[in-house]
Amino acid sequence: MHLVTVTGVLGRGRQKGVAQVYRSHKEQGSLLKKVKLEIAVNEGFVEKTIKGIG
């Protein structure tokens, strides 16, 4: 791999969010903490990298 960037992000996909307790009140959160990976590879390593991640 040539370059890798790891970023903490908030998002919502198929998951419905999770309930969290904040100041003694249960709140339904709609955004979940996720990790976003950005990877740069040479053209010859694209398929190997995709197989390695999947």
C-alpha positions in Angstrom: 0.0 0.0 0.0 1.3 3.4 -0.9 -0.9 5.7 1.3 -3.5 5.0 4.0 -5.8 7.5 5.7 -8.0 6.5 8.6 -10.8 8.9 9.6 -13.3 8.8 12.4 -16.8 9.6 11.0 -20.4 9.6 12.0 -23.0 8.0 9.8 -26.1 5.8 9.5 -26.7 3.0 7.1 -28.7 -0.1 7.6 -28.2 0.2 11.3 -31.0 2.0 13.1 -28.8 3.8 15.7 -28.4 3.0 19.3 -30.0 4.4 22.4 -27.7 6.3 24.8 -28.2 7.7 28.2 -27.4 11.4 28.6 -27.9 13.1 31.9 -30.3 10.4 33.1 -32.4 10.5 30.0 -32.4 7.8 27.3 -32.0 9.4 23.9 -32.2 7.6 20.5 -29.1 8.4 18.6 -29.4 8.3 14.8 -25.7 8.6 14.0 -23.2 5.9 14.7 -19.4 6.2 15.1 -17.7 4.6 12.1 -14.2 4.4 10.5 -13.5 5.5 7.0 -10.5 4.1 5.2 -8.9 5.8 2.2 -6.2 3.7 0.5 -4.0 4.6 -2.4 -2.2 1.7 -4.2 -0.4 1.2 -7.5 -2.6 0.0 -10.3 -1.0 -3.5 -10.2 -2.1 -4.0 -6.5 -5.7 -2.9 -6.8 -7.3 -6.4 -7.0 -5.0 -7.8 -4.3 -5.9 -4.9 -2.0 -9.7 -5.3 -2.6 -9.4 -9.0 -1.9 -7.4 -8.3 1.3 -10.0 -5.9 2.6 -13.0 -8.0 1.7 
